[in-house]
Amino acid sequence: MHWKSASAYAIALLGLAPTSYAANSVVYQDAQSGFTFSSYDAQYVIGSTIAFRIAIPSDATPDAPYDAVLQVVAPVAVGWAGLAWGGSMSVMSQNSNPNPVESAHSAPTSYADATYTLLSKATEVNGTHWKYTALCSGCTSFAGSSGNKILTPDGDNRFAFAYSSSKPSGTSPDATINVHTVTNYWTHDFNAAKNENFDALVQQNA
C-alpha cells in the first residue's frame, strides 16, 4: 500500500450504490468553519468513534457531479481513516507534520479524477484529536459496474469506512500504510448536508 499525492487522488475500492436504508447520519453545525454538516460517528473500537462529515451546495442536482466538503475528526490513536464515497476511498492520517494528510491507497487502481483542497482554517491537531477538512471535486461521481454514478444530493447515499491504529511509515508519496483493522458501512443523508452559502464558506476556510 502506498501514499499518492495529497491533493490529486482517491482510489476505486467499493461499488456502493444509494439504497433505501434509513439514514444513520445527523445534522452537525460546525461553529469553527460555519458549515452545516451531515455527520456520522463511526465506532472503530468500543467507546471510541471517528466523525465523518459531509457538506454540499444547496443547488447541487442529481444530474451532474458537484463539489463536497469532507471533514474527519478522529482521536490521535487513529493512525489512518478511510472513507468510501461509493466508488473510491479517501484516506486521512495524523503523522509528524502539524496537519493531517489526505492521501490515497494504490490498490486496486488509482483514481485521478478527485482533487482535494485543504481548508486549513478548519483543520487542526490537538492533544486528543486531529481534524481534517477539505473541499473535494470529483468525489460525488464515479464509474460503477453499470456506468457512471452520481451520489444523490437529495437523499441517502451508502458509505463505508476503514481504520487502522498504525500510522503511515512517513509523509512521502511512497510511504506505506498497514492494512485496515476495522471496516463498516452506513447510510448518509446528503439532503441534510446542504449549505446555501457553500462557496463563501469554502473561501472563508481556505
CORZIDA-V694022 format. One record per pair of residues at least 24 apart in sequence whose ideal C-beta (glycine too) atoms are under 10 Angstrom apart, sorted by the first residue. I is the first residue (numbers start at 1). J is the second residue. D is the distance in whole Angstrom. If there is no record, write none. Layout:
i->I j->J d->D
i->I j->J d->D
//
This chain:
i->1 j->80 d->10
i->1 j->91 d->9
i->1 j->104 d->10
i->1 j->105 d->5
i->1 j->106 d->6
i->1 j->107 d->7
i->1 j->168 d->9
i->1 j->169 d->10
i->1 j->175 d->9
i->1 j->176 d->6
i->1 j->177 d->5
i->1 j->178 d->7
i->1 j->179 d->7
i->1 j->180 d->10
i->2 j->103 d->9
i->2 j->104 d->9
i->2 j->105 d->8
i->2 j->106 d->5
i->2 j->107 d->9
i->2 j->110 d->10
i->2 j->168 d->10
i->2 j->169 d->10
i->2 j->172 d->9
i->2 j->173 d->7
i->2 j->174 d->6
i->2 j->175 d->7
i->2 j->176 d->6
i->2 j->177 d->8
i->3 j->80 d->10
i->3 j->91 d->8
i->3 j->93 d->9
i->3 j->101 d->8
i->3 j->102 d->10
i->3 j->103 d->4
i->3 j->104 d->7
i->3 j->105 d->8
i->3 j->106 d->8
i->3 j->168 d->6
i->3 j->169 d->9
i->3 j->170 d->8
i->3 j->171 d->8
i->3 j->172 d->7
i->3 j->173 d->5
i->3 j->174 d->7
i->3 j->175 d->5
i->3 j->176 d->8
i->3 j->177 d->7
i->4 j->91 d->9
i->4 j->102 d->10
i->4 j->103 d->6
i->4 j->104 d->4
i->4 j->105 d->8
i->4 j->106 d->6
i->4 j->110 d->6
i->4 j->111 d->9
i->4 j->112 d->9
i->4 j->173 d->6
i->4 j->174 d->9
i->5 j->102 d->9
i->5 j->103 d->7
i->5 j->104 d->8
i->5 j->110 d->10
i->5 j->112 d->9
i->5 j->115 d->9
i->5 j->116 d->9
i->5 j->173 d->6
i->6 j->92 d->10
i->6 j->99 d->10
i->6 j->100 d->10
i->6 j->101 d->5
i->6 j->102 d->5
i->6 j->103 d->5
i->6 j->104 d->9
i->6 j->116 d->7
i->6 j->118 d->8
i->6 j->134 d->9
i->6 j->171 d->9
i->6 j->173 d->8
i->7 j->102 d->8
i->7 j->103 d->9
i->7 j->114 d->10
i->7 j->115 d->6
i->7 j->116 d->5
i->7 j->117 d->7
i->7 j->118 d->8
i->7 j->134 d->9
i->7 j->136 d->10
i->8 j->102 d->10
i->8 j->103 d->10
i->8 j->104 d->8
i->8 j->110 d->9
i->8 j->111 d->10
i->8 j->112 d->6
i->8 j->113 d->9
i->8 j->114 d->8
i->8 j->115 d->6
i->8 j->116 d->8
i->8 j->138 d->10
i->8 j->173 d->10
i->9 j->88 d->9
i->9 j->90 d->9
i->9 j->91 d->10
i->9 j->102 d->9
i->9 j->103 d->7
i->9 j->104 d->4
i->9 j->105 d->9
i->9 j->106 d->9
i->9 j->110 d->5
i->9 j->111 d->6
i->9 j->112 d->6
i->9 j->113 d->9
i->9 j->114 d->7
i->9 j->115 d->9
i->9 j->116 d->9
i->9 j->138 d->10
i->9 j->173 d->9
i->10 j->82 d->10
i->10 j->83 d->9
i->10 j->84 d->9
i->10 j->85 d->7
i->10 j->87 d->9
i->10 j->88 d->4
i->10 j->89 d->7
i->10 j->90 d->5
i->10 j->91 d->8
i->10 j->102 d->9
i->10 j->103 d->9
i->10 j->104 d->5
i->10 j->105 d->9
i->10 j->110 d->8
i->10 j->111 d->5
i->10 j->112 d->9
i->10 j->113 d->8
i->10 j->114 d->4
i->10 j->115 d->9
i->10 j->116 d->8
i->10 j->136 d->8
i->10 j->138 d->8
i->10 j->139 d->7
i->10 j->142 d->9
i->11 j->82 d->9
i->11 j->84 d->9
i->11 j->87 d->9
i->11 j->88 d->5
i->11 j->89 d->5
i->11 j->90 d->8
i->11 j->91 d->8
i->11 j->103 d->10
i->11 j->104 d->5
i->11 j->105 d->5
i->11 j->106 d->7
i->11 j->107 d->7
i->11 j->108 d->8
i->11 j->109 d->7
i->11 j->110 d->6
i->11 j->111 d->5
i->11 j->114 d->9
i->12 j->84 d->10
i->12 j->87 d->6
i->12 j->88 d->6
i->12 j->89 d->9
i->12 j->105 d->10
i->12 j->107 d->9
i->12 j->108 d->6
i->12 j->109 d->5
i->12 j->110 d->8
i->12 j->111 d->5
i->12 j->142 d->7
i->12 j->143 d->8
i->12 j->144 d->10
i->13 j->82 d->8
i->13 j->84 d->6
i->13 j->85 d->9
i->13 j->86 d->10
i->13 j->87 d->8
i->13 j->88 d->6
i->13 j->89 d->4
i->13 j->90 d->10
i->13 j->91 d->10
i->13 j->104 d->10
i->13 j->105 d->7
i->13 j->107 d->8
i->13 j->108 d->7
i->13 j->109 d->9
i->13 j->111 d->9
i->13 j->142 d->10
i->13 j->160 d->8
i->13 j->162 d->9
i->14 j->84 d->4
i->14 j->85 d->9
i->14 j->86 d->7
i->14 j->87 d->7
i->14 j->88 d->8
i->14 j->89 d->7
i->14 j->142 d->10
i->14 j->158 d->9
i->14 j->159 d->9
i->14 j->160 d->6
i->14 j->162 d->10
i->14 j->183 d->9
i->14 j->185 d->8
i->15 j->84 d->10
i->15 j->86 d->7
i->15 j->87 d->6
i->15 j->142 d->8
i->15 j->143 d->9
i->15 j->144 d->5
i->15 j->145 d->6
i->15 j->146 d->9
i->15 j->149 d->9
i->16 j->84 d->6
i->16 j->85 d->8
i->16 j->86 d->5
i->16 j->87 d->8
i->16 j->142 d->10
i->16 j->144 d->9
i->16 j->149 d->9
i->16 j->151 d->10
i->16 j->157 d->8
i->16 j->158 d->4
i->16 j->159 d->7
i->16 j->160 d->6
i->16 j->185 d->7
i->17 j->86 d->7
i->17 j->87 d->9
i->17 j->144 d->7
i->17 j->145 d->9
i->17 j->146 d->9
i->17 j->149 d->7
i->17 j->151 d->9
i->17 j->157 d->9
i->17 j->158 d->7
i->18 j->62 d->10
i->18 j->86 d->8
i->18 j->149 d->8
i->18 j->150 d->10
i->18 j->151 d->7
i->18 j->152 d->5
i->18 j->155 d->7
i->18 j->156 d->6
i->18 j->157 d->5
i->18 j->158 d->6
i->18 j->187 d->9
i->18 j->188 d->10
i->18 j->190 d->9
i->19 j->155 d->10
i->19 j->156 d->7
i->19 j->157 d->8
i->19 j->158 d->5
i->19 j->185 d->10
i->19 j->187 d->7
i->20 j->155 d->9
i->20 j->156 d->8
i->20 j->187 d->9
i->21 j->156 d->7
i->21 j->158 d->7
i->21 j->185 d->10
i->21 j->186 d->8
i->21 j->187 d->4
i->22 j->156 d->8
i->22 j->187 d->7
i->22 j->189 d->9
i->23 j->155 d->8
i->23 j->156 d->5
i->23 j->157 d->9
i->23 j->186 d->8
i->23 j->187 d->5
i->23 j->188 d->7
i->23 j->189 d->4
i->23 j->190 d->9
i->23 j->191 d->9
i->23 j->192 d->8
i->24 j->156 d->9
i->24 j->159 d->9
i->24 j->185 d->9
i->24 j->186 d->4
i->24 j->187 d->5
i->24 j->188 d->7
i->24 j->189 d->8
i->25 j->52 d->8
i->25 j->53 d->9
i->25 j->54 d->8
i->25 j->156 d->9
i->25 j->157 d->10
i->25 j->159 d->9
i->25 j->186 d->7
i->25 j->187 d->7
i->25 j->188 d->5
i->25 j->189 d->5
i->25 j->190 d->9
i->25 j->192 d->7
i->25 j->193 d->8
i->26 j->189 d->8
i->26 j->192 d->8
i->27 j->189 d->8
i->27 j->192 d->5
i->27 j->193 d->8
i->28 j->53 d->6
i->28 j->54 d->10
i->28 j->55 d->9
i->28 j->71 d->9
i->28 j->73 d->10
i->28 j->192 d->9
i->28 j->193 d->9
i->30 j->55 d->8
i->30 j->69 d->10
i->30 j->71 d->7
i->30 j->73 d->10
i->30 j->122 d->7
i->30 j->131 d->10
i->30 j->133 d->8
i->30 j->201 d->10
i->30 j->205 d->10
i->32 j->71 d->10
i->32 j->121 d->8
i->32 j->122 d->6
i->32 j->123 d->10
i->32 j->124 d->8
i->32 j->131 d->8
i->32 j->133 d->9
i->32 j->205 d->8
i->33 j->69 d->8
i->33 j->71 d->7
i->33 j->119 d->7
i->33 j->121 d->7
i->33 j->122 d->4
i->33 j->123 d->9
i->33 j->131 d->10
i->33 j->133 d->6
i->33 j->201 d->7
i->33 j->202 d->10
i->33 j->204 d->8
i->33 j->205 d->5
i->34 j->121 d->10
i->34 j->122 d->9
i->34 j->195 d->9
i->34 j->197 d->8
i->34 j->200 d->9
i->34 j->201 d->5
i->34 j->204 d->6
i->34 j->205 d->8
i->35 j->69 d->6
i->35 j->71 d->7
i->35 j->119 d->9
i->35 j->122 d->8
i->35 j->133 d->8
i->35 j->193 d->9
i->35 j->195 d->6
i->35 j->197 d->9
i->35 j->198 d->8
i->35 j->201 d->6
i->35 j->202 d->9
i->35 j->204 d->10
i->35 j->205 d->8
i->36 j->192 d->8
i->36 j->193 d->7
i->36 j->194 d->7
i->36 j->195 d->5
i->36 j->196 d->9
i->36 j->197 d->10
i->36 j->198 d->10
i->36 j->201 d->9
i->37 j->69 d->8
i->37 j->70 d->9
i->37 j->71 d->6
i->37 j->133 d->10
i->37 j->192 d->8
i->37 j->193 d->6
i->37 j->195 d->9
i->38 j->156 d->10
i->38 j->157 d->10
i->38 j->188 d->6
i->38 j->189 d->5
i->38 j->190 d->6
i->38 j->191 d->8
i->38 j->192 d->4
i->38 j->193 d->4
i->38 j->194 d->9
i->39 j->71 d->8
i->39 j->73 d->9
i->39 j->188 d->9
i->39 j->189 d->10
i->39 j->192 d->9
i->39 j->193 d->9
i->40 j->83 d->10
i->40 j->159 d->7
i->40 j->161 d->9
i->40 j->186 d->5
i->40 j->187 d->9
i->40 j->188 d->6
i->40 j->189 d->9
i->41 j->73 d->9
i->41 j->186 d->10
i->42 j->72 d->10
i->42 j->74 d->9
i->42 j->81 d->8
i->42 j->83 d->9
i->42 j->159 d->9
i->42 j->160 d->9
i->42 j->161 d->5
i->42 j->162 d->10
i->42 j->163 d->8
i->42 j->182 d->9
i->42 j->183 d->10
i->42 j->184 d->6
i->42 j->185 d->9
i->42 j->186 d->7
i->43 j->163 d->10
i->43 j->182 d->9
i->43 j->184 d->8
i->44 j->74 d->8
i->44 j->75 d->9
i->44 j->77 d->9
i->44 j->78 d->7
i->44 j->81 d->8
i->44 j->161 d->8
i->44 j->162 d->9
i->44 j->163 d->4
i->44 j->164 d->9
i->44 j->165 d->9
i->44 j->180 d->10
i->44 j->181 d->8
i->44 j->182 d->5
i->44 j->183 d->9
i->44 j->184 d->8
i->45 j->75 d->9
i->45 j->77 d->9
i->45 j->78 d->10
i->45 j->163 d->9
i->45 j->165 d->9
i->45 j->181 d->9
i->45 j->182 d->7
i->48 j->74 d->9
i->48 j->75 d->6
i->48 j->77 d->7
i->48 j->78 d->8
i->48 j->163 d->10
i->49 j->73 d->9
i->49 j->74 d->9
i->49 j->75 d->8
i->49 j->78 d->10
i->50 j->74 d->4
i->50 j->75 d->8
i->50 j->78 d->6
i->50 j->81 d->5
i->50 j->82 d->10
i->50 j->83 d->9
i->50 j->92 d->9
i->50 j->129 d->10
i->50 j->161 d->7
i->50 j->163 d->7
i->50 j->182 d->10
i->51 j->81 d->10
i->51 j->129 d->9
i->51 j->131 d->9
i->52 j->81 d->8
i->52 j->82 d->10
i->52 j->83 d->6
i->52 j->90 d->10
i->52 j->92 d->10
i->52 j->159 d->7
i->52 j->160 d->10
i->52 j->161 d->6
i->52 j->186 d->9
i->52 j->188 d->8
i->53 j->131 d->10
i->53 j->133 d->8
i->53 j->188 d->10
i->53 j->193 d->8
i->54 j->83 d->9
i->54 j->85 d->9
i->54 j->136 d->10
i->54 j->139 d->9
i->54 j->140 d->9
i->54 j->151 d->9
i->54 j->157 d->9
i->54 j->159 d->9
i->54 j->188 d->6
i->54 j->189 d->9
i->54 j->190 d->7
i->54 j->192 d->9
i->54 j->193 d->5
i->55 j->133 d->9
i->55 j->135 d->9
i->55 j->190 d->10
i->55 j->192 d->10
i->55 j->193 d->5
i->55 j->194 d->8
i->55 j->195 d->5
i->55 j->198 d->7
i->55 j->201 d->8
i->55 j->202 d->9
i->56 j->140 d->8
i->56 j->151 d->9
i->56 j->153 d->6
i->56 j->190 d->6
i->56 j->191 d->9
i->56 j->192 d->10
i->56 j->193 d->5
i->56 j->194 d->6
i->56 j->195 d->7
i->56 j->198 d->7
i->57 j->153 d->8
i->57 j->193 d->10
i->57 j->194 d->7
i->57 j->195 d->7
i->57 j->196 d->8
i->57 j->197 d->9
i->57 j->198 d->4
i->57 j->199 d->7
i->57 j->201 d->10
i->57 j->202 d->9
i->58 j->153 d->9
i->58 j->193 d->10
i->58 j->194 d->4
i->58 j->195 d->6
i->58 j->196 d->5
i->58 j->197 d->8
i->58 j->198 d->7
i->59 j->153 d->9
i->59 j->194 d->9
i->59 j->196 d->8
i->59 j->198 d->8
i->59 j->199 d->10
i->60 j->140 d->8
i->60 j->150 d->10
i->60 j->151 d->9
i->60 j->152 d->9
i->60 j->153 d->4
i->60 j->154 d->8
i->60 j->190 d->8
i->60 j->193 d->9
i->60 j->194 d->7
i->60 j->195 d->10
i->60 j->198 d->9
i->61 j->150 d->9
i->61 j->152 d->10
i->61 j->153 d->7
i->61 j->154 d->9
i->62 j->140 d->10
i->62 j->150 d->6
i->62 j->151 d->8
i->62 j->152 d->5
i->62 j->153 d->6
i->62 j->154 d->6
i->62 j->155 d->9
i->62 j->190 d->10
i->63 j->150 d->7
i->63 j->153 d->10
i->64 j->140 d->9
i->64 j->141 d->8
i->64 j->150 d->7
i->64 j->153 d->10
i->65 j->113 d->9
i->65 j->137 d->8
i->65 j->138 d->7
i->65 j->139 d->9
i->65 j->140 d->5
i->65 j->141 d->4
i->65 j->142 d->9
i->65 j->148 d->9
i->65 j->149 d->10
i->65 j->150 d->6
i->65 j->151 d->9
i->66 j->137 d->9
i->66 j->139 d->9
i->66 j->140 d->5
i->66 j->141 d->9
i->66 j->150 d->8
i->66 j->151 d->9
i->66 j->153 d->6
i->66 j->190 d->10
i->66 j->198 d->9
i->67 j->115 d->10
i->67 j->117 d->9
i->67 j->135 d->6
i->67 j->136 d->7
i->67 j->137 d->5
i->67 j->138 d->9
i->67 j->139 d->8
i->67 j->140 d->8
i->67 j->198 d->8
i->67 j->199 d->9
i->67 j->202 d->8
i->68 j->134 d->10
i->68 j->135 d->8
i->68 j->136 d->5
i->68 j->137 d->8
i->68 j->138 d->10
i->68 j->139 d->6
i->68 j->140 d->6
i->68 j->151 d->8
i->68 j->153 d->9
i->68 j->190 d->9
i->68 j->193 d->8
i->68 j->198 d->9
i->69 j->117 d->10
i->69 j->119 d->7
i->69 j->122 d->9
i->69 j->133 d->7
i->69 j->134 d->7
i->69 j->135 d->6
i->69 j->136 d->7
i->69 j->139 d->10
i->69 j->193 d->9
i->69 j->195 d->8
i->69 j->198 d->8
i->69 j->201 d->8
i->69 j->202 d->7
i->69 j->205 d->8
i->70 j->102 d->8
i->70 j->116 d->8
i->70 j->119 d->10
i->70 j->132 d->8
i->70 j->133 d->7
i->70 j->134 d->6
i->70 j->135 d->8
i->70 j->136 d->6
i->70 j->139 d->7
i->71 j->119 d->8
i->71 j->122 d->7
i->71 j->123 d->9
i->71 j->131 d->7
i->71 j->132 d->7
i->71 j->133 d->4
i->71 j->134 d->8
i->72 j->100 d->8
i->72 j->102 d->9
i->72 j->123 d->10
i->72 j->130 d->8
i->72 j->131 d->7
i->72 j->132 d->5
i->72 j->133 d->8
i->72 j->134 d->9
i->72 j->161 d->9
i->73 j->100 d->10
i->73 j->124 d->10
i->73 j->129 d->6
i->73 j->130 d->8
i->73 j->131 d->5
i->73 j->132 d->8
i->73 j->133 d->9
i->74 j->100 d->8
i->74 j->129 d->6
i->74 j->130 d->6
i->74 j->131 d->8
i->74 j->132 d->8
i->74 j->163 d->8
i->75 j->128 d->6
i->75 j->129 d->6
i->75 j->130 d->8
i->75 j->165 d->10
i->76 j->125 d->7
i->76 j->126 d->8
i->76 j->127 d->7
i->76 j->128 d->6
i->76 j->129 d->6
i->76 j->130 d->6
i->76 j->167 d->10
i->77 j->128 d->9
i->77 j->129 d->10
i->77 j->165 d->6
i->78 j->129 d->9
i->78 j->130 d->8
i->78 j->163 d->6
i->78 j->164 d->8
i->78 j->165 d->7
i->78 j->166 d->10
i->78 j->167 d->9
i->79 j->163 d->8
i->79 j->164 d->5
i->79 j->165 d->5
i->79 j->166 d->5
i->79 j->167 d->4
i->79 j->168 d->7
i->79 j->177 d->8
i->79 j->178 d->7
i->79 j->180 d->10
i->79 j->181 d->9
i->80 j->105 d->9
i->80 j->162 d->8
i->80 j->163 d->7
i->80 j->164 d->5
i->80 j->165 d->9
i->80 j->166 d->8
i->80 j->167 d->7
i->80 j->168 d->6
i->80 j->177 d->6
i->80 j->178 d->8
i->80 j->180 d->8
i->81 j->130 d->10
i->81 j->132 d->9
i->81 j->161 d->7
i->81 j->162 d->7
i->81 j->163 d->5
i->81 j->164 d->8
i->81 j->180 d->9
i->81 j->182 d->10
i->82 j->160 d->8
i->82 j->161 d->6
i->82 j->162 d->4
i->82 j->163 d->7
i->82 j->164 d->9
i->82 j->177 d->9
i->82 j->180 d->7
i->82 j->183 d->9
i->83 j->139 d->9
i->83 j->159 d->7
i->83 j->160 d->8
i->83 j->161 d->6
i->83 j->162 d->8
i->83 j->188 d->10
i->84 j->158 d->9
i->84 j->159 d->6
i->84 j->160 d->4
i->84 j->161 d->7
i->84 j->162 d->8
i->84 j->183 d->9
i->84 j->185 d->8
i->85 j->114 d->8
i->85 j->136 d->8
i->85 j->138 d->10
i->85 j->139 d->5
i->85 j->140 d->7
i->85 j->141 d->9
i->85 j->142 d->7
i->85 j->149 d->10
i->85 j->151 d->7
i->85 j->157 d->8
i->85 j->158 d->10
i->85 j->159 d->7
i->85 j->160 d->9
i->85 j->188 d->9
i->86 j->139 d->9
i->86 j->140 d->9
i->86 j->141 d->9
i->86 j->142 d->6
i->86 j->144 d->8
i->86 j->149 d->6
i->86 j->150 d->9
i->86 j->151 d->6
i->86 j->157 d->7
i->86 j->158 d->7
i->86 j->159 d->7
i->86 j->160 d->9
i->87 j->111 d->8
i->87 j->113 d->10
i->87 j->114 d->10
i->87 j->139 d->9
i->87 j->141 d->8
i->87 j->142 d->3
i->87 j->143 d->6
i->87 j->144 d->6
i->87 j->145 d->10
i->87 j->148 d->9
i->87 j->149 d->7
i->87 j->151 d->9
i->88 j->113 d->9
i->88 j->114 d->6
i->88 j->136 d->10
i->88 j->138 d->9
i->88 j->139 d->7
i->88 j->141 d->10
i->88 j->142 d->6
i->88 j->143 d->10
i->89 j->159 d->10
i->89 j->160 d->8
i->89 j->161 d->8
i->89 j->162 d->7
i->89 j->180 d->10
i->90 j->114 d->7
i->90 j->116 d->7
i->90 j->132 d->9
i->90 j->134 d->8
i->90 j->136 d->7
i->90 j->139 d->7
i->91 j->162 d->8
i->91 j->164 d->10
i->91 j->168 d->9
i->91 j->177 d->7
i->91 j->180 d->10
i->92 j->116 d->10
i->92 j->130 d->8
i->92 j->131 d->10
i->92 j->132 d->5
i->92 j->134 d->9
i->93 j->130 d->9
i->93 j->132 d->9
i->93 j->164 d->9
i->93 j->166 d->10
i->93 j->167 d->6
i->93 j->168 d->5
i->93 j->171 d->9
i->93 j->175 d->9
i->93 j->177 d->7
i->94 j->125 d->6
i->94 j->129 d->9
i->94 j->130 d->4
i->94 j->131 d->10
i->94 j->132 d->8
i->94 j->167 d->7
i->94 j->168 d->9
i->95 j->125 d->10
i->95 j->130 d->10
i->95 j->167 d->6
i->95 j->168 d->6
i->95 j->169 d->9
i->95 j->170 d->8
i->95 j->171 d->6
i->95 j->175 d->9
i->96 j->167 d->9
i->96 j->168 d->10
i->96 j->170 d->8
i->96 j->171 d->7
i->97 j->125 d->9
i->97 j->171 d->6
i->98 j->123 d->10
i->98 j->124 d->9
i->98 j->125 d->6
i->98 j->130 d->10
i->99 j->123 d->6
i->99 j->124 d->8
i->99 j->125 d->7
i->99 j->130 d->8
i->99 j->131 d->10
i->99 j->132 d->8
i->100 j->124 d->9
i->100 j->125 d->7
i->100 j->130 d->5
i->100 j->131 d->7
i->100 j->132 d->4
i->100 j->133 d->9
i->100 j->134 d->9
i->101 j->130 d->10
i->101 j->132 d->8
i->101 j->168 d->8
i->101 j->171 d->6
i->101 j->175 d->9
i->102 j->132 d->6
i->102 j->133 d->10
i->102 j->134 d->6
i->102 j->136 d->9
i->103 j->168 d->8
i->103 j->171 d->9
i->103 j->173 d->8
i->103 j->175 d->8
i->103 j->177 d->8
i->104 j->173 d->9
i->104 j->177 d->10
i->105 j->162 d->9
i->105 j->177 d->7
i->105 j->179 d->10
i->105 j->180 d->9
i->106 j->173 d->10
i->106 j->174 d->10
i->106 j->176 d->10
i->106 j->177 d->10
i->111 j->138 d->8
i->111 j->139 d->10
i->111 j->142 d->8
i->111 j->143 d->9
i->112 j->138 d->9
i->113 j->137 d->9
i->113 j->138 d->4
i->113 j->139 d->9
i->113 j->141 d->8
i->113 j->142 d->8
i->113 j->143 d->9
i->114 j->138 d->4
i->114 j->139 d->5
i->114 j->140 d->9
i->114 j->141 d->9
i->114 j->142 d->9
i->115 j->139 d->9
i->117 j->202 d->8
i->117 j->206 d->7
i->118 j->205 d->10
i->118 j->206 d->8
i->119 j->201 d->9
i->119 j->202 d->7
i->119 j->203 d->10
i->119 j->204 d->9
i->119 j->205 d->4
i->119 j->206 d->6
i->120 j->205 d->8
i->120 j->206 d->7
i->121 j->204 d->7
i->121 j->205 d->4
i->121 j->206 d->7
i->122 j->201 d->9
i->122 j->202 d->10
i->122 j->204 d->9
i->122 j->205 d->5
i->122 j->206 d->9
i->123 j->205 d->9
i->133 j->205 d->7
i->134 j->202 d->10
i->134 j->205 d->10
i->135 j->198 d->9
i->135 j->199 d->10
i->135 j->201 d->10
i->135 j->202 d->5
i->135 j->205 d->9
i->135 j->206 d->8
i->140 j->190 d->9
i->151 j->188 d->9
i->151 j->190 d->7
i->152 j->190 d->6
i->152 j->191 d->8
i->153 j->190 d->5
i->153 j->191 d->7
i->153 j->193 d->8
i->153 j->194 d->7
i->154 j->189 d->10
i->154 j->190 d->7
i->154 j->191 d->5
i->154 j->194 d->9
i->155 j->187 d->10
i->155 j->188 d->10
i->155 j->189 d->7
i->155 j->190 d->7
i->155 j->191 d->6
i->155 j->192 d->10
i->156 j->186 d->10
i->156 j->187 d->5
i->156 j->188 d->7
i->156 j->189 d->6
i->156 j->190 d->7
i->156 j->191 d->8
i->156 j->192 d->10
i->157 j->186 d->10
i->157 j->187 d->7
i->157 j->188 d->5
i->157 j->189 d->8
i->157 j->190 d->6
i->157 j->193 d->10
i->158 j->185 d->6
i->158 j->186 d->8
i->158 j->187 d->6
i->158 j->188 d->8
i->159 j->184 d->10
i->159 j->185 d->6
i->159 j->186 d->6
i->159 j->187 d->7
i->159 j->188 d->5
i->160 j->184 d->7
i->160 j->185 d->4
i->160 j->186 d->8
i->161 j->185 d->8
i->161 j->186 d->8
//
